[in-house]
Amino acid sequence: MTQLELVIPLRSTAPGADGRRLDPALATWRTAVTASADACLLLAADTRIVAISRAARRVLGFGPEVEVAMPRFLDAGVRFLDFTAGAHPLVDSELARLAPVQTLQTDALERSLMRIEHRGVHRTFDVVASPLHSPPRLDAIGSLTFLTPMGPA
């Protein structure tokens, strides 16, 4: 006997700033991230920020418009710094190793420390990012990232 599975998206997809549509499999994740009390964000496979919690917006210095604009994570206006005393901006090869980006490249759970400058203050975060899948597709459709501030706010 043949079994047929029919998948019907229950939510409409939201167009991105460039006209592309949000992957329907990310819609549920988007709702969960937006409502979360934890500092977390959801990236699409192309690194666009498609959802971000209020706590994450606050610690990263984003306004509510970030979810409408859907900028790429590395182009969203955050200044990523190295861990030297000089706190120099990261170069491209170092930016690619940040957990939210690397998890999309490796398709694996990634963890890293991330240092940013926000309003003249350097902040460090313990960052854990997990790839999100939508079978039968094999590649990650996005990543879910949690940010834990380290040290005083």
RACOR-V598952 format. One record per backbone hydrogen bond with DSSP energy under -0.5 kcal/mol. CO is the residue of the C=O (numbers start at 1). NH is the residue of the N-H. If there is no record, write none. Layout:
CO NH
CO NH
This chain:
4 6
5 7
6 8
7 9
14 22
16 19
20 16
23 26
24 27
26 30
27 31
28 32
29 33
30 34
31 35
32 36
33 36
38 40
39 147
40 53
41 145
42 50
42 51
43 143
44 47
47 73
48 44
48 50
51 42
53 57
54 58
55 59
56 60
57 61
57 62
63 66
64 67
65 68
65 69
66 70
71 49
72 75
73 76
78 80
79 117
80 90
81 115
84 87
88 82
91 94
91 95
92 96
94 97
95 98
98 101
98 102
99 103
101 104
101 105
102 106
103 107
110 129
112 127
114 125
115 81
116 118
116 123
117 79
118 121
121 118
123 116
124 150
125 114
125 127
126 148
127 112
128 146
129 110
130 144
132 141
132 142
134 137
141 45
142 132
143 43
143 145
144 130
145 41
146 128
147 149
148 126
150 124
